[in-house]
Amino acid sequence: MGQIYFFSPFPKLIEFCDHGDPRVRTGAALALGKVGDESAIPILAVLLDDPNGSVIQAAGDAINQINERLEREKIEGEKDQ
């Protein structure tokens, strides 16, 4: 039987947050928001100080997306109790 491999894009996305091209940083921020891992919030917070407005907007959107997911999970967890 074949092996199943798990690939996490997370490390590469973190690396892209420091890329020289603001379009790459913007894409990385948006992707981190979609991944939804709360451990990305500190990295995204650094991008809030980026000199490029699109990167700042993407980082803010990503943080909001992660926080909304966490809030939904909290509410769903309370319903189950």
N, C-alpha and C positions, 0 to 999 in steps of 0.2 A: 504494500500500500504506500502511496506517496505521502510525503511530508507536507504539512501546511505551515507556511511561513507567514508571520505577521510583520507588516511593515508600518512603522509609525512615521508620519511626515513631520512630527513635532520638532525633532532636532534641526532639520533642514529649514523649517519655517523660522525658527529662532535665529538661525544663521542669516537668513534673508532679511531679518529686521535691521541688520547692520549694513546692508548692501548699499553701494554708492548711488544706485538708480532709485529715485523716489517711487517710481512705478512698481519696482520690485518690493520695496518696503510697504507700499500701500497694499499690494496683493497679499503679502505675508500677513499683515495685520488682519485683513478681511478673512483670510483662511484660518487664522488662529481663532477668530470669533466663531467661525463655523465649526471648528473642532470642539470648541466649548470647554476646554480644560482650564479650570480656574488658576492653575499654576502659571498660565500665560499672562495673567493680569499685571504682574510687576514689569514684565517686558513691554507690554502694551502701554503701561503708564510712562515708561521712558520715551516711547514714541509720541506721547502728547507734547513733548518739547521739541519735536522735529522741526526743522526750518521750512518744511513743505506742508502747505495747508491740507492737501489731499491725504497725506500720511496721518496728520493730526486727526482729521475727520474719520478716517478708517479705524484708527486706534480707538477713538472714542466710541464709535459704533460697535467695535468688537468687544470692548469692555461692557457696554450696555447689553449686548447679546449674551455674553457669558453670565452677567448678573441676573438677567431675566430668566435664563435657564435654571440657575441656582435657586431663584425664588420659586419658580414653578415646581422644582423638585421638593423644596421645603414644604410648599402647600400640599402637594400630593402625598408627602410623607405624613403630614399631620392628619390628612383624611383617612389614611390607613390605620391610624392608632385608635 
